[in-house]
Amino acid sequence: MSPDPKDSIAPTPRERELMMLIARGLQNKNIAYELKISENTVRAHIGNIMRKYRLQNRTQIAIAFALHAAPLSLRRDLARPDRHPQAPKPA
């Protein structure tokens, strides 16, 4: 049995960025704004990630990122209210 590609192929830095932003719940237009790329480019990157890791949807991308790519940095990022513009600021 051949190894699972998800286990042997590391994401590129750009794929990691996209996966992190998807895990944070950003929509394509917000990801495009953050990365200064077009929405079409975001969709292309997402399609590439799904094919590369045999994923079916954005939720699976977020889970793959959380479990395998950077669980500590994700927790740190999500714990910082200043990283979430829609979150109310502490009084």
N, C-alpha and C positions, 0 to 999 in steps of 0.2 A: 504494500500500500504506500503510495507516495505521500510526502508530508503535506499538510494543509498550507496553502499559500499565505493564509492569514498569520501563521506562526513564523514564517521564514522571510517575509518581505516587510522591511521597515518603511513606514511612511516618510515621504519627503518632508522637508521643513514646511513647505506650502500646504501639503496635505494635512500636516499636524495643525497648522493654523486654522484651516477650514474645519477640521474635525472638532477643534476646541470651540470655535464659534457656533457650530451646530449644537454641540453639547450645552452651550450656554443658552440655547433657544433662539438664536437670531434667525431672522428670515433672510432669504437670498438677497433682497435689496439692502438690508443692513450689513450683511457680510460683504457685499460689493463695496459699500461705502467705507467700511472699516479697512478693507484691503486695497482700496483705490483701484478696483477692477470693475468690469461690466458684469451685469447680472448673467449674461450669456456665458461669460468665463466662469462664474461661480457654478452655474449649472453643469458646465463641461467638467470642472474639477470634481463635483459631486458624483457625476456619472463615472468618472475614472476611478474614484475611490470605491464606489459600489462594485464595479467590475473587478478591480484589483483584489478586493477582499471578499467578493461574493456576498455582498450585503444587499438587502432588498429595499431599505428605506432609511430615512434620516435618524429614526430612533435607534436602529442598529448601528449607525455610524457613531452616534453619541455614546452608546453602550461600549462599543469597541474602543473608543477613545478613553472612556472612564476606566475600563478594566485593564487595558494593555498599554496605552500610550503614555499617560502621565497622571495617574490617580492623585498624587500629592499636589501637583501644580493645579489640577482642576479643583480640588478641595480648597486650596488657598485662594484661587481666583474667585470661586463662588462665595467664599466667606468674606470677601472684601466688598462692602456696600458701595465704595467709591468707583468700583468697576462696573456698576450697574446704574446707568443714568436714570432709569425709571424707578429705582428703589428710593424710598424716602430717606433723607439724611437724618442721622441721629441728632437729637436735640441737645 
